């Protein structure tokens, strides 16, 4: 009977369970509603933080990166989820009121509880999606328009009138090609700048492409600028035809505006690879030129001439630039006459106003006008005679001969090029334009003052605010300079200039003989004459000719006065023995000569006047050993850039070089390690640079070799790479790192900290501005306060300056470091930190240890915080109060930053 009962009961129980399970589940929805609501709020907060992190990163990277479609879809889902949460929040509040009034609707409560649980699950799905295993940012497409620096505020209404005419033609479908022409300096480029920056243009085209063509352009030059503009990636060996095909494929279905500035001869768009602008494809071409015939050769449908300013506009521009002094009763009529002599040409007015700005002496104004009215002594083809006179008088008005020589030297550079200021000043000093006994630092100060004076006189131009290390020369001013220095009757020292021009024709022997300066920069030069009679030659610039691989043996035989020789970035494999005859050479530059394996034995020591010597990479080990020893014989050396390859070569130089021992070698870039060079930007920022790459077979004890320490003692830039047996930079002594402003350490396996208790005796790195730590597998801390027994040191006196000037800290690929800041003391020292970048540090858990007590506002100047691929990161600033009002926070969610807590913001 019991068995029968059991047999009957079991199915009933099973049926009961099946019936009860969904009922119990629904009851739990109601019973656990409050608990689940709290869980939903927490999940919603996590989702909001994740959304904000991703949006912040998108906003910061908006110029370089763009979100994927997957990311956009995710963000849309998040917005929808947030709307649902807001709706259900109102329902929950109503439910709470009902419960408080003891009149709950149990079925409504169960339904609400079910929706809460479902939303928690949906948020979990969204959080999982937010990992974006393939990333959520891709390279941004090229911007439609690259904005150009706008013209100055004294722009005339004529420029805007011309712009209006150009815009009318662009709107007209029947005029796909538009030519803008007029004399040099009349304002053609200004009109293009206005056109390029007009919002309407951005709305009309898929791409707006600007190319400055200049004289003697090559197809490849135009192609390279279009390729850069469209962000097309090419293989290094692509032919012109291959690039043309790529460009055509890229633009064939696009509507583009091509702006060609300063065209001197026909540019075949088909050969470049650009679809022909026509009515059907909607593409447009706008070009500027001095010659109407060029417009016709380019097939323009309409030509717009840019005319000089009206008398009223010219006067207003002149008064604005010169200042109120031009309105003084004694000067006013003179000012009007000078404006008339300027032919109302904008460039001429700008240059003259630069010469007379705030000049209150009536006699100066009278003399200036008299010189403007005198007959022109030279004339430049394609340049208005009055314009030439205006520029020439402004040149004559420069305060001293030195400034004039410096301006003329700038004409050696290619047209429309950005001229490196420091390179230019070094040339001036070596040639003797600047007083030779000035130190390099004094020469740089003097050179900067001269450049500013030339800019103030409107004879040179600044590039832009982001490129303060370069200057430019207007092409019309360059024409003046070339005319004044031409072999055909120039008034000044003769220049032979073929910079930036591709031509197989070699200048006549008579031109070489007259020249005091010769420039074949970026000339595509392939051959040089066997021998050149250049008794007056002071400067020879041949850099940038990659196809020049041989210099004839007797080429330097007759250049007894040569002082500056630049052969950088040429294909030369050796130097001829005739270079030994350059007894007066003061600057020799051989950077980027990758094929150069050896120098003539005895060359360096024979060239005893050398003050500046630059050679990096390429030399064989044997030749490097020889050159390193010969360099130590140079008694006038003030600037050296050289890769010694081995420590013992550097050691020999430091021990035997008189300029080094007497500290007259004030600017240097010393490298140990083949082809180990710093970037160009760093060369401009730092004057005393040391780079050390530890080779695999190098024998060394603990610490750094003594030669490296000796050089480090004077360096403001230090780059260390490789397996140096160095546990801490404190081992080299605080006195040897005192001057450092930049420190970059890479792949140093033994390094456990940057500074330890030994380095705190006098303060560690008080002048350091940038600290970059890359791929340091055993780095445990930046500043270690522990003793050898692992105990913390007593509180360090607050007046010790350690890292107090640090502005940028980058920490990448350091898996063993657990806290960015090892102590509150370290945080206190970093009061000037502006940029903190932390990436791929798998073991990093937080910013500071949890047991640290910090009672003050930390890192008050921090502007940019970057966190990237930190899977164990769990504590942001748990005990650290930090002002983040002005901080841009950039966090990559690609690999996840672990359960971060929110910032404690002030």
Beta strands, then each sheet from edge to edge (+ up, - down):
strand 1: 65-67
strand 2: 137-139
strand 3: 177-181
strand 4: 207-214
strand 5: 256-263
strand 6: 284-289
strand 7: 302-305
strand 8: 419-420
strand 9: 461-462
strand 10: 470-472
strand 11: 495-497
strand 12: 517-519
strand 13: 539-541
strand 14: 564-566
strand 15: 587-591
strand 16: 612-616
strand 17: 639-643
strand 18: 667-672
strand 19: 688-693
strand 20: 717-721
strand 21: 742-746
strand 22: 753-755
strand 23: 770-774
strand 24: 781-783
strand 25: 808-812
strand 26: 819-821
strand 27: 835-839
strand 28: 846-848
strand 29: 864-870
strand 30: 888-897
sheet 1: 1+ 2-
sheet 2: 4+ 5+ 6+ 3+ 7+
sheet 3: 8+ 10- 9+
sheet 4: 11+ 12+ 13+ 14+ 15+ 16+ 17+ 18+ 19+ 20+ 21+ 23+ 25+ 27+ 29+ 30+
sheet 5: 22+ 24+
sheet 6: 26+ 28+
end
